[in-house]
C-alpha cells in the first residue's frame, strides 16, 4: 500500500498551466466577464473606458483573442475632449492588436464628426483604422462623405477614401482666398 501511494504522488508531474488546460473544453473561453467596466489610466488621468455587457477571453488559444458578443462602447479621453466607438459585436486579437468592430459601428470624434459603418478595423499597433465596406462620415457642419472604403490614421488627419461622393460646405470667406 505504501509503494502504491508513493508511486501515485510522484507520477503527478505537470505544471499548473497544463492542469488548467486539461480542465477546459477545447472551445471554451478561459474567462468570462459580465457587465465589464474597464478603465485605463495614464499618470492618474483617465485615458480609456471600455464598457461591455459580456467579454469572453480566449487567451488560452494558440492565437489568443477577446470576443465581445453583445457589443461594446469605448470612450477615449484626450485632455478635455472625448471620442467614442460603439459596435454590436467586436473581437480583439491579442498578438496582432487588431480590433474587428462589426454591426452598426459608430465612431464619434471629439470634434463632432460621426463615422458610421457596418465593419471597421482598428490596428492599435499602427494607430490606423480602415474598412472595405460602405461608410458615411457626417461632419460637424452637416457636410458628409459616403464611400466604398477608406484608410485613415486614428485622428483622421490622414484620410484616403475610395469610390466616394458627398456634400462639402465651403464658407464664402475661404472661397475668395
C-alpha positions as CSV (number, residue, x, y, z in Angstrom):
1,X,0.0,0.0,0.0
2,X,2.8,2.4,0.8
3,X,4.5,1.7,-2.5
4,X,1.3,2.5,-4.4
5,X,0.9,5.8,-2.5
6,X,4.5,6.8,-3.3
7,X,4.1,6.0,-7.0
8,X,0.8,7.9,-7.2
9,X,2.3,11.1,-5.6
10,X,5.4,11.1,-7.9
11,X,3.6,10.3,-11.1
12,X,1.7,13.5,-10.9
13,X,4.2,15.6,-12.9
14,X,2.8,18.7,-14.6
15,X,2.5,22.3,-14.2
16,X,-0.5,24.3,-13.1
17,X,-0.9,25.6,-16.7
18,X,-1.1,22.0,-18.0
19,X,-3.6,21.0,-15.4
20,X,-5.7,24.1,-16.1
21,X,-5.8,23.4,-19.8
22,X,-6.9,19.8,-19.1
23,X,-9.9,21.2,-17.2
24,X,-11.0,23.4,-20.1
25,X,-13.0,22.2,-23.1
26,X,-11.4,22.8,-26.4
27,X,-13.8,25.6,-27.5
28,X,-14.4,27.2,-24.1
29,X,-13.1,30.6,-23.1
30,X,-10.5,30.9,-20.3
31,X,-12.7,33.5,-18.6
32,X,-16.0,35.4,-19.0
33,X,-16.8,38.8,-17.8
34,X,-20.3,40.2,-17.3
35,X,-21.1,44.0,-17.1
36,X,-17.4,44.9,-17.6
37,X,-16.4,48.5,-16.9
38,X,-12.6,48.7,-17.6
39,X,-10.8,51.9,-17.0
40,X,-7.3,52.6,-18.3
41,X,-5.4,55.5,-16.7
42,X,-2.0,57.0,-17.5
43,X,-0.3,59.2,-14.9
44,X,-3.5,59.4,-12.9
45,X,-5.6,60.6,-15.9
46,X,-8.4,58.5,-17.3
47,X,-7.5,57.7,-20.9
48,X,-9.9,54.9,-22.0
49,X,-13.1,53.5,-20.6
50,X,-14.4,50.2,-22.1
51,X,-18.0,49.1,-21.3
52,X,-19.5,45.8,-22.4
53,X,-22.3,43.5,-21.2
54,X,-20.2,40.4,-21.9
55,X,-16.5,39.7,-22.5
56,X,-15.1,36.2,-23.5
57,X,-11.4,35.8,-23.0
58,X,-9.8,33.1,-25.3
59,X,-6.2,33.8,-24.2
60,X,-5.8,30.1,-23.7
61,X,-5.9,29.6,-27.5
62,X,-2.8,29.4,-29.7
63,X,-4.0,32.6,-31.4
64,X,-5.4,34.4,-28.4
65,X,-8.3,36.9,-28.7
66,X,-11.1,38.6,-26.7
67,X,-14.7,38.5,-28.0
68,X,-17.4,41.0,-27.2
69,X,-20.5,39.1,-28.5
70,X,-23.0,41.6,-27.2
71,X,-21.2,44.7,-28.3
72,X,-19.1,47.3,-26.7
73,X,-18.7,51.0,-26.0
74,X,-15.3,52.6,-25.7
75,X,-14.7,56.2,-24.5
76,X,-11.3,57.8,-25.3
77,X,-10.3,60.9,-23.3
78,X,-7.7,63.4,-24.6
79,X,-7.3,66.4,-22.3
80,X,-10.9,67.8,-22.1
81,X,-12.1,66.1,-25.3
82,X,-13.9,62.7,-25.6
83,X,-14.3,60.4,-28.6
84,X,-16.4,57.2,-28.6
85,X,-16.8,54.0,-30.5
86,X,-19.8,51.7,-30.3
87,X,-20.5,48.4,-32.1
88,X,-22.9,45.5,-31.6
89,X,-20.1,42.9,-32.0
90,X,-16.3,43.1,-31.7
91,X,-13.2,40.8,-31.5
92,X,-9.7,41.8,-30.5
93,X,-6.7,39.7,-31.5
94,X,-4.0,40.0,-28.8
95,X,-0.9,39.1,-30.9
96,X,-1.7,41.4,-33.8
97,X,-3.5,44.1,-31.7
98,X,-6.2,44.2,-34.5
99,X,-9.7,45.0,-33.4
100,X,-12.6,44.0,-35.7
101,X,-15.7,46.0,-35.0
102,X,-19.0,44.9,-36.6
103,X,-22.7,45.7,-36.9
104,X,-23.7,49.3,-36.6
105,X,-20.3,50.7,-35.8
106,X,-20.4,54.4,-34.8
107,X,-17.3,56.4,-34.1
108,X,-17.9,59.9,-32.8
109,X,-14.8,62.1,-32.7
110,X,-14.1,64.9,-30.1
111,X,-14.6,67.4,-33.0
112,X,-18.2,66.1,-33.5
113,X,-17.6,64.1,-36.7
114,X,-19.5,60.8,-36.9
115,X,-18.4,57.8,-38.8
116,X,-21.0,55.0,-39.5
117,X,-20.1,51.7,-41.0
118,X,-21.1,48.0,-40.8
119,X,-17.5,47.0,-40.2
120,X,-14.4,48.9,-39.1
121,X,-10.9,47.5,-38.4
122,X,-8.7,49.3,-35.9
123,X,-4.9,48.4,-35.9
124,X,-3.9,49.5,-32.5
125,X,-0.2,48.9,-33.1
126,X,-0.1,51.1,-36.3
127,X,-2.7,53.5,-35.0
128,X,-4.8,53.1,-38.2
129,X,-8.5,52.5,-39.0
130,X,-9.9,51.1,-42.2
131,X,-12.9,49.4,-43.8
132,X,-13.6,47.7,-47.2
133,X,-17.4,48.2,-46.8
134,X,-19.6,51.3,-47.4
135,X,-19.4,54.0,-44.8
136,X,-20.7,57.5,-44.1
137,X,-18.9,60.3,-42.3
138,X,-21.0,63.2,-41.2
139,X,-19.0,66.3,-40.2
140,X,-19.9,68.8,-37.5
141,X,-21.1,71.4,-40.1
142,X,-23.6,69.0,-41.7
143,X,-21.5,68.0,-44.7
144,X,-21.0,64.3,-45.4
145,X,-19.0,61.8,-47.3
146,X,-20.3,58.4,-48.5
147,X,-17.7,56.0,-49.7
148,X,-16.9,52.4,-50.6
149,X,-13.9,52.0,-48.3
150,X,-11.2,54.1,-46.6
151,X,-7.9,54.1,-44.7
152,X,-7.1,56.7,-42.0
153,X,-4.9,57.3,-39.1
154,X,-6.6,57.4,-35.6
155,X,-7.1,61.2,-35.6
156,X,-8.2,61.3,-39.2
157,X,-5.5,63.8,-40.2
158,X,-4.6,61.4,-43.0
159,X,-7.7,60.0,-44.8
160,X,-7.8,58.1,-48.0
161,X,-11.2,57.4,-49.4
162,X,-12.2,55.3,-52.5
163,X,-15.3,55.5,-54.6
164,X,-16.9,58.3,-52.6
165,X,-19.4,61.1,-53.0
166,X,-20.8,63.6,-50.7
167,X,-21.6,67.2,-49.9
168,X,-19.0,69.7,-48.7
169,X,-19.8,73.1,-47.1
170,X,-17.5,75.9,-48.1
171,X,-17.7,79.3,-46.3
172,X,-17.7,82.4,-48.6
173,X,-14.5,83.7,-46.8
174,X,-12.4,80.6,-47.7
175,X,-13.5,80.7,-51.4
176,X,-12.1,84.2,-52.0
177,X,-8.6,83.4,-50.7
